[in-house]
Amino acid sequence: MKKIISVVLTILLMLTCVVKGISAEEHPRLWAQAAAEDAQKLCITTPAFLNSVQDYAAPITRGQFAELAVSFVAAQYGFEAPNTDFIEEYFCNCLDPNGKHYVWTDFVYLGENRTMSPEWVIILNEYYRPFSDVTGQTNREFLIRAAALMGLVKGRSNGTYDPNGTITRQEAAVILTRIYERCGGQLGGEALAYPDQDEIGAWALPSVKTVTALGVMNGKSDGGFQPVAAYTVEQSIVTFDRLFAPVQALLPPLYIGADGQAGLPDWVAKLPDDLLVFQQKTDLYTLVCVGHESGSPSGGILEPVGDTLYIISPKGGYKSVTLPHAPNRESITWNQNTEQLFYTVTAYDVNVQKSKDYKYVFNVKDMSVVLLGEKKTASQ
């Protein structure tokens, strides 16, 4: 009996070693860690994408790559994710691959004088179907369709996209340079020195030259490019991170002001004075606090108070934070050196039946709103 138990334990130990040997890479490996952290800070990789990754060393799927591509473009403009705001702003302000404006009525006709909102999200969700195998309502399928409409990815010859298929290194080079071109770049590069360059397809050669010249993709450990080798998740994240700066230098802003320079989104310019609570321009962003009128018209105490703070990139994209206890104009102060916005709000605390002054600070660097303290004021 003891021998049987000993044999069983030995087998279990061997199986454990085998499982550990083939375990998934749950985190980027050392060589990719810095770029992966940077990609996350830049919002190239979103929480939704990262939560879906089970093995960073595994081949990336075509669906995952399309999702990264759209997130990459959203991040370029300054959006925190390829959300509704990005989708609407992009398709309302950017040109299609043929250099024409996107027109939503090209995809659906609702009748005279009928509209829908948000129009481009609805188009992508319900009407635009470029691939026969990407017809569902998942976030990834939505982003695959968005990537196709943006001209970032293409399907297979049989009309499918093959979202679960993998991507080779030369296919990745082609998609990366397609994104580069859509954002204002041009194909280029010198003659290649890879020992296996003759194995690179003629259709991919210009793209491989371009990503090599940009330093976005390099050779493998043997010095070759290995064009038909599978491209992994961590390699994809690293190359999107490397591509960020070259694209950022070329990308035109979503909005151009009257002076020909980057401008603010149209919705900011159209804000009535009673809704624009605060605005502060810096070299890296513009802060805009948008709110509503608070008080009683009959009591004559109407004043604008801010609900939402927007951090607007020079490229036109924006991130937003909902403020606790909406401040009025007079309560807001800005510290340029520390990049912090301070405000104080008087609010009634039902628990103690007293009004209190709540002092908050918004930190631009980490997008946090912190309660600094509270002070009891007048009794009720």
N, C-alpha and C positions, 0 to 999 in steps of 0.2 A: 504493500500500500504506500509506504514511504517513497519507494522508487517511482511509483506512478505520479504522486504529488510533485516530486522533484522534477520529473519530466515535464509535467504540465506547467510548472512555474518557469522552467527554462524556455519553453515555447512561448509563453506569454511575454517573457522578457525580450526574446528575440523579435516578437511581433511589435513590441513597443519601440524597440530600436529602429525597426524598419519604418514604422509610422513617422517617428521623429525625423528620419532621414529624408522622407518625401513630404514633410509638412509644408504647408503654404507659407509664403512670406507675407505675414500680416502687416508688416511695415516696410517702407522702402529700405533697401540695403544701404550700407554706409556710403557708397559712392554717389547715391542718389538723394541722400537725406537733405542736404542743404538746399538743393534745387526744389525738392518736394515741399519743404517748409516755405520757401520763397513763393512758390506757385500758390500755396494756400493763402499766404498774406496778400497776394495780388488778386485773389478771388478767381484764379484760373481753375482751381479745383474747388468745387462747392461741397458743403457738408453732404448733400444728397449723393454726389458722385463718390466721395470718399467712403461713405457708409455702404456703398454697393460693391466696393473692392474687397475681394476675399484673398487675392494673391497678387502682390505687386510684381512678382517675377513671372507671372503667367502671360501668355499672349493676350494682347488687348483685342476686344471685339470691335467690329465695325460700328456697332451701336455706341459703345463707350467712346470711341474716337470721335464720332460725330458730336456727342454730348460735350466732350472736351473742347471741340472746335468752336461751338456756339458760346460756351462759357468763356473761352479765350477772347472772342470778339467783344462780348459784353464787358469783360474786365478791361479791355483796351479803352473803352469809352468811359469807364469809371463806375459801372454798375456792379453791385455785389453778387449778382447772379443773373442768369438769363430769364428774368422774371417778366411779368406782364409789362412793367414800365419799359424794360429794354426792348421787348418785342415790338411794342407800339412805336416807340421812338425810332427804332432802326428802320422799320418798313415805311414809316411816314416821312423819313428824312434822307434815307440813303438810296442810291441807284441800284438797279438790278444788274446782273452780269452783262446785259446788253447796253448798259448806260442809260436806261430809261427809268422813270419813276415807277415805283410799285403802285398799282391801282387795284383796290380790293374788289371792285366790280368786275375785274377780269376773271374772278373765280366764282362769283355768285351774283345773281340778279334778284333783288328783293322787290322790285317794282319801283315806280316813281316816288321820289321823296321819302323813301324808307332808308333808315340807317340802322346800324347795330354797333354796340360797344361792349368790350374793347374789340374793334373790328378785326385786327390781325390775329389775335388769340383765337377768336371764333373761326376765322378762315383756316388756321392751322389745325384746330381741333375737329372741325366738322366738314370742311369742304376740300381742302388741298390734299390730294392723295397721289403723290408722285411714284409711289412704289406699291406693288400689290401685296407685299408682306409686311407693310408698316401702316396698318389701318386702325390700330387701337388707340386708347386714350391714356396710356401711361406717359409719365413725364419723359422717358427716354424716346418713345415713339414721337412725341410732340417735338422734341429737339432734333430728331433725325429729319423730320419734315422741314423744320426751320432751317437746318443746315443746308438742305437741298434747295430751298427757296432763296437762301442767301448766296447760293452758288459755291458752297464750300465742299460739298460731297456729291458724288454721282452714284448711280446704281449699277447693277449688273446688266448684261446685254439682254437678259430675259425679262426685264421689267421689275426685278426684285432689288432690294437693297442688301439682303443677306445680313441682318443686324447681328447675328450670332457668329458670323464668319470672322476669321482672323485677318490681319493685315501684314503684308511683308514690308521689309525695310524700304524697298523702292516705292511701294504704294504709299507708305507714310510720307516719303519725301515729296511725292506728287501732291498729296493733300496739303501738306504744310506750305508748299510753295503756292498752291492755289489760294490759300488763305492770305499769304503774303502779298500776292498780286491783287486780291480783292481789297486789301487794305492800303494799296498805293505803291507796293513794291514791284520790281521788275526782275525777270529771270536773268541770271548772269553767272559769272564764275569762270575760272581758268580750267585748263586741261587737268583731268584727274590723275592721281598717282597711285590709285588703288591697284594692287596686283590682280584683282579679279574684276577690273572695270569692264572687260569684254563680256561679262555675264550680266551687266546692267542692260535692261531693255532700252531700245532706242526711244521709246515713248517716255521713259523715266529719266534719261540721261541729263537733259537740261535742268530738271528739278534736283537731281543728285548734285550737280555742279553748284547750283544755287545754295542749297542747304549746307554744303561743304564750305563754300566761300563765306557764308554767314557765321560759320562755327556752330550751327544748330545741330547738325549730325556729323559724326566722325566715324572713322574706321573702327573695327572690332580689335580685339587683342592680337589677332594674327596679322593686322595691318590691312585686311580686306574690308570691303564694304558689306559683303554678304547680302546682296540685294534681295534674295528670295527667303532669307531667314525671317522667322516670325518676329514681329515687333511687340515688346512687352508693355505692360501698364506703366511701370516706372520709367522706361525709356521714353514713352509718350509724354509723361508729365515733365520730364527733364527737358525734352526738346521744345515743348510749348513754353516752358520758362525761359529757355535760351532765345526763343523767337520774340519774346515780349518786347524787349528794348528796340530791336530793329524796326518792328512794326509801329511802336509808339512814336518813333522819330518821324514816321511818314504819314501816319493816319490823320486825315483831315477831321476837324471837329464836326459834330452834328449841326452846330449852329454857327453862323458867321454874323458878327455884329455890323453895324453901319460903318465902322472904321476898318472893316475888312479883316479884323482879328476875331479870335474865338469869342463867341457870345454866349449868353445864357439861354436856356430853353425857352421856347415861346410862352409856355404857361407862366413863367416867372414874370416876363415882360407884361403879360396881360393881367397880372394880379391887381385888383383894386387896392388902393392905399389902406383901406380898413382891414385887409387880410394879410398885408405884408408887415409883419410885426418887427422883423429885424433882418438886416442884410449886411454882410461883411465880406469884402473881397481880399484874398491873399494871393500870393504868387502860385500857390498849389491848388487852391480851391476857392469856392465862394460859399459862405454859409447863408442860408435863407431860412427864416423862421416864419411859417405860415400858420394862420389861425382863423379865428372867427370873432364876431362881436359878442361881448359878454355884458350882462346887466339888463336893466329894464328900461325900454324906451320911455315909458311914462315917468320913470324916476330920473331921467336925464343922466344916467351914469354909463351909457354905452361906451365900451372901449375894446380895442382889439387885443385878444390874448392868443398866444401861440400854442398850437397843438403839436405841430410836427416840425422838426428841424431837418433840413436837407443839406447835404454836403455835395456840392456840384463840382464835378471835375472840369478842367479846361476843355476836355474833349466833349463835354455835354452830358455825360452820364451822371447819375446821382445815387446816393445812398440816403436813407432816411431813418430817423429815430423818433418815436413817439415820446413826448415829454410828459412826465408825471406833473400834475399841478401846473397847468398852462400859465406861463408868465405874461405880463403886459410889457409894453415897450420900456417903460421907465425902470423896470426891475432888472433889465439885462445889462451886463457889462462883459466886455471881451478883453482877454489878456493875450496879446499877440505872441509874447515871448514863450508862454507855456502852452499856447494853443488850447485855451480853456474858455468856456463861456459860463458865466455865473448868473444866477437869477434867484430871486426870493419871491415867494408866494405866500400870501396870507390865506389860510383855509380853516374852516370850522371842523373841529374834531368832535364827533358826536359822542365818543366814548367818555370824554371829560367835560363835554359841553363848554368848550372854550375855543377861541380862535388862536391859531398858532402861526408863526412865521417859519416857513420851511425854506432853507437855503440849499440850492442844488448846484452842482458843477457838471458840465458836459465836457468830456475829454475827447477831442477830435482824434487823437492818435489810436485809441482803442474803441472808439464809438460807445463809451460808457456814460451813464448818467448816475451820479452818486449823490446821495443825501448827506450834506455836511453836518446838519444839525437842525434843531428846531427850538423855538423860543415861544413860550406862552405869551399871549398879548391880552387884549381886553376880554373880560368875562362876558358871557351872554346871559 
